[in-house]
Amino acid sequence: MEKFPAMKSKMVLRVLMREPLNYSILRQRGSHRILVSSHFPRILYSYHDVVELSGSEVRALLMNQIGLSHTAAMEVIQ
């Protein structure tokens, strides 16, 4: 299995907002954002833009919170 790369929070947010996930910001207060998508569960995204997320945090977000498979999650971040 390929490891997930560490990514800046701003880049992870871009990944969430583009195809195929299509998340959008429902509301925001400071760095806390509630993201919604028509095909995936609502998530609370609470990272400052300059914070670097470790590979395990990226994996937890995509696989555990959103429910993607390992293969689908790796395709999304490419």
C-alpha positions as CSV (number, residue, x, y, z in Angstrom):
1,M,0.0,0.0,0.0
2,E,1.2,3.4,-0.9
3,K,1.5,6.0,2.0
4,F,-0.4,9.2,2.0
5,P,1.7,12.3,1.6
6,A,1.8,15.2,4.1
7,M,-0.1,18.2,2.7
8,K,-0.8,21.8,3.6
9,S,-4.3,22.3,5.0
10,K,-5.1,24.7,2.2
11,M,-4.2,22.1,-0.5
12,V,-6.4,19.4,1.3
13,L,-9.3,21.9,1.2
14,R,-8.8,22.4,-2.5
15,V,-8.8,18.6,-3.0
16,L,-12.1,18.4,-1.1
17,M,-13.7,21.1,-3.1
18,R,-12.9,19.8,-6.6
19,E,-14.3,16.8,-8.5
20,P,-15.3,14.1,-7.6
21,L,-15.9,15.1,-3.9
22,N,-17.5,18.5,-4.7
23,Y,-17.5,19.8,-1.1
24,S,-18.6,23.4,-0.5
25,I,-18.4,25.5,2.6
26,L,-21.8,25.7,4.3
27,R,-20.6,28.1,7.0
28,Q,-17.3,29.2,8.6
29,R,-16.2,30.8,11.8
30,G,-12.5,31.4,12.0
31,S,-10.7,28.3,10.9
32,H,-13.7,26.0,11.6
33,R,-15.5,25.2,8.4
34,I,-18.5,22.9,7.9
35,L,-18.3,21.3,4.5
36,V,-21.2,19.7,2.7
37,S,-21.4,17.5,-0.4
38,S,-24.4,16.0,-2.1
39,H,-22.8,12.5,-2.3
40,F,-20.7,12.4,0.9
41,P,-21.2,13.0,4.6
42,R,-21.0,16.5,6.1
43,I,-17.6,17.1,7.8
44,L,-16.1,19.7,10.2
45,Y,-12.8,20.9,8.8
46,S,-10.9,22.8,11.5
47,Y,-7.4,23.6,10.3
48,H,-5.6,26.9,9.7
49,D,-4.5,27.2,6.1
50,V,-0.8,27.1,6.8
51,V,-0.8,24.0,9.0
52,E,0.7,20.9,7.5
53,L,-1.3,17.7,7.9
54,S,0.6,14.5,8.3
55,G,-0.1,11.6,5.9
56,S,-2.1,9.8,8.7
57,E,-4.3,12.9,9.2
58,V,-5.0,13.1,5.4
59,R,-5.8,9.3,5.4
60,A,-8.1,9.6,8.4
61,L,-10.0,12.5,6.8
62,L,-10.4,10.8,3.4
63,M,-10.9,7.2,4.5
64,N,-12.5,7.4,7.9
65,Q,-14.6,10.6,7.8
66,I,-15.6,10.6,4.1
67,G,-15.5,6.8,3.6
68,L,-13.4,6.5,0.5
69,S,-11.4,3.3,-0.2
70,H,-7.6,3.5,-0.1
71,T,-7.4,3.4,-4.0
72,A,-10.1,6.1,-4.4
73,A,-8.5,8.3,-1.8
74,M,-5.1,8.1,-3.5
75,E,-6.7,9.0,-6.8
76,V,-8.4,12.0,-5.3
77,I,-5.1,13.5,-4.0
78,Q,-3.2,13.0,-7.2
